[in-house]
């Protein structure tokens, strides 16, 4: 072989090796609300994913392959979530898609992933019915149906709550589902409801509803809201002299409540598998790494995103990827249900749910919620 030909062979081999290394990257989509009202959740979610992917890749990736995140802004809007899912699945040809941020958007976008036989994995949506869309739909965010009864029970036990008023957003899938689950839990616990009031997303004046609530003299207010409305609700309630506990859902478990409600943020009760005060080794490690990277404290949504990528990487370690996208998507779908993982949010595993026809469908999280109450701009675990 002459010297010129030898150099050509080496160059071709090197080019082939580079192409193979690039093909070995595991491309995963993330649809998160980075702008708009839901950006308060979506940016924390993005941070959790980015921290996890850096750690996983620094430790050797998945069977030597590097995870590459394709992150898109779905703006907290159903139409954008649909567009982002289509782009990630059909144009970018990712292995799977995390997100979107809100339950409204997940109900709109996850059927696209199901039809394309692409795993969709929610890390923040908790409304009923999302995983019943199909058997390619997963989430590690614990449903309101599981969390809210535990929160109410703890408030009854500790704060002596005997009757409540209910306030909820009636134009959003998440807040409406939260109301439905609150209502069922209150009925099961035989706790009387003094009045039920509603508001709409974007409302800023809650005086009329809270004045009616105050007149019924409840022991607590049950609130199903996203924090953008929930924070101002707390301020308005305290301004009216309503000092009773406010029992919130998943949307109120955010440090942003302290920015919005400031010195009116005490006595908010929420439940979640994650707490910044839970000092397990995995959670302590996560919190320290997050603070070091972002110079800020993490929240529940960052923790769930962080754990979600580790759950997927655990599943992928048992999958032999073929670079045949349809087969690899199916292999990941088949591997995910068996994963058991202990991370920042505690011990985790999946449970399969059924669709409306009673047939096996997607997979929900099995985790134990922790009940917390706000005191002095912090969420404190309620023993």
Secondary structure, DSSP 8 states (H G I E B T S, - for coil): --HHHHHHHHHHHHHHHHHHHHHTSEEEEEEE--SSTTHHHHHHHHHHHHHHHHHHHHTTTBTTB-EEEEEEE-TT-HHHHHHHHHIIIIIS--S-EEE-SSHHHHHHHHHHHHHTT--EEESS---TTSGGG-TTEEE-S--HHHHHHHHHHHHHHHH---EEEEEEESSSHHHHHHHHHHHHHHHHTT-EEEEEEEE-TT----HHHHHHHHHTT-SEEEEE--HHHHHHHHHHHHHTT--SEEEE-GGG-STHHHHHHGGG--SEEEEES--TT---HHHHHHHHHHHHHHSS---HHHHHHHHHHHHHHHHHTT----S-HHHHHHHHHHHHTT-EEEETTEEEEEEEEE-TTS-EEEEEEE---EEEEE-SSSEEE--
